[in-house]
Amino acid sequence: METLEAKKLISDISTFSKKLGFNSFSISSLENDEALKRYKHWIKNNFHGEIVYLNDKINVKENLNILLSNVKRVLSFSLDYLTVPLNNLKDKIKDQKEPYISVYAHGNDYHQVIKDKLKKIIKNICLLGFDRNQFRPIVDSAPLMEVEFAQKSGHGWRGKNTLLLNSSNGSFFFLAEILTTLELPLTKKNSDHCGSCSACIDVCPTSAIIKPYVLDARKCISYLTIEHKTSIPIKFREKIGNRVYGCDDCQVFCPWNKFAKLSKETSFLRSRNVSSFNIIENFKLTEVEFSDRYEYSPIKRIGYERWLRNLAIVMGNLEFKKEILASLYEKVDKVSEMVKEHISWAIDRQLEKECKKK
């Protein structure tokens, strides 16, 4: 593209994306040989656990032309999703008295919300005379190394917890991309500002960050409660604590998140199902009721069985209550063997706590 035409297009994309709520956008080339080398080593060590597509789709990560023919650039966008003041989250994590749901799942599923915004950006670009076939929007819908592209183009730097950090916004933001065949000018990379800090490593309940910048997903509570499909190993159950869906500890206690902004995106605002969350009520839901209640939530993607499994673990970890124990007994013979095992574990935990109270 001619320099003036490219500058005008970049300015238009920046202006329009900000109107849609994105913080900013950056432009990267496709080269990522070193990152791919590290990624393959991570896969070889089985740190991806049961997320088989991460291994199966390496060919796509190596060749983005599979996603869009003649692709030249990756446009990266970020959108804040924090909906609760950071101190509130810290208190809830520390006292472990109430069920905890990862902040990103407090509102509507981000996939469709952000995809709609990217489509609007592409439509706006096409009104300037460009062809729709020159673009493809991506919101976790393809195996793209999005943190790598966002990092190399100036969106931030990869923290020791492997998430992208930004000196103005912390890490509570979603990333999304538009692939394009346009050869636009690149934006500049930022430097790393983690220094000697190890807060994210030190606070991880299961020691899933095995060393700076390396995460063993098989130990990660977010992975265990969302991606892991079968029985959760006993050695992790007590450490899961009050976390029903996901975990934010490595973000909440990261010093850079003192700069995190509360999201202005209304679709991400806390739904009634989260703000007035009652664990016993949720545990009593039928599969149809669960599906209806979480129709527009990311929570629905784990399915009813994993939801009950997660709830049972948290119920076992909460302080003793007769109502919790009664609910566990009521459900134990009405579920699959996998869920039954977790309920039985939770019953034993509640009985132990009852004995200690006497």
Stockholm file with secondary structure:
# STOCKHOLM 1.0

chainA/1-358         METLEAKKLISDISTFSKKLGFNSFSISSLENDEALKRYKHWIKNNFHGEIVYLNDKINVKENLNILLSNVKRVLSFSLDYLTVPLNNLKDKIKDQKEPYISVYAHGNDYHQVIKDKLKKIIKNICLLGFDRNQFRPIVDSAPLMEVEFAQKSGHGWRGKNTLLLNSSNGSFFFLAEILTTLELPLTKKNSDHCGSCSACIDVCPTSAIIKPYVLDARKCISYLTIEHKTSIPIKFREKIGNRVYGCDDCQVFCPWNKFAKLSKETSFLRSRNVSSFNIIENFKLTEVEFSDRYEYSPIKRIGYERWLRNLAIVMGNLEFKKEILASLYEKVDKVSEMVKEHISWAIDRQLEKECKKK
#=GR chainA/1-358 SS CCHHHHHHHHHHHHHHHHHTTCCCEEEECSCCHHHHHHHHHHHHTTTTTTCTHHHHTHHHHHCGGGTSTTCCEEEEEEEECBCSCHHHHHHHHHHCCSCEECGGGSSSCHHHHHHHHHHHHHHHHHTTTCCGGGEEEESSSSCCCHHHHHHHTTSCEECTTSSEEBTTTBTCEEEEEEEESSCCCCCCCCCCCCTTCCHHHHHCTTCCEEETTEECGGGCHHIIIIICCSCCCHHHHHHHTTEEECCCHHHHTCGGGGGCCBCCCGGGSCCHHHHTCCHHHHHTCCHHHHHHHTTTSGGGGGHHHHHHHHHHHHHHHSCCCHHHHHHHHHHTTSSCHHHHHHHHHHHHHHHHHHHHHC
#=GC SS_cons         CCHHHHHHHHHHHHHHHHHTTCCCEEEECSCCHHHHHHHHHHHHTTTTTTCTHHHHTHHHHHCGGGTSTTCCEEEEEEEECBCSCHHHHHHHHHHCCSCEECGGGSSSCHHHHHHHHHHHHHHHHHTTTCCGGGEEEESSSSCCCHHHHHHHTTSCEECTTSSEEBTTTBTCEEEEEEEESSCCCCCCCCCCCCTTCCHHHHHCTTCCEEETTEECGGGCHHIIIIICCSCCCHHHHHHHTTEEECCCHHHHTCGGGGGCCBCCCGGGSCCHHHHTCCHHHHHTCCHHHHHHHTTTSGGGGGHHHHHHHHHHHHHHHSCCCHHHHHHHHHHTTSSCHHHHHHHHHHHHHHHHHHHHHC
//
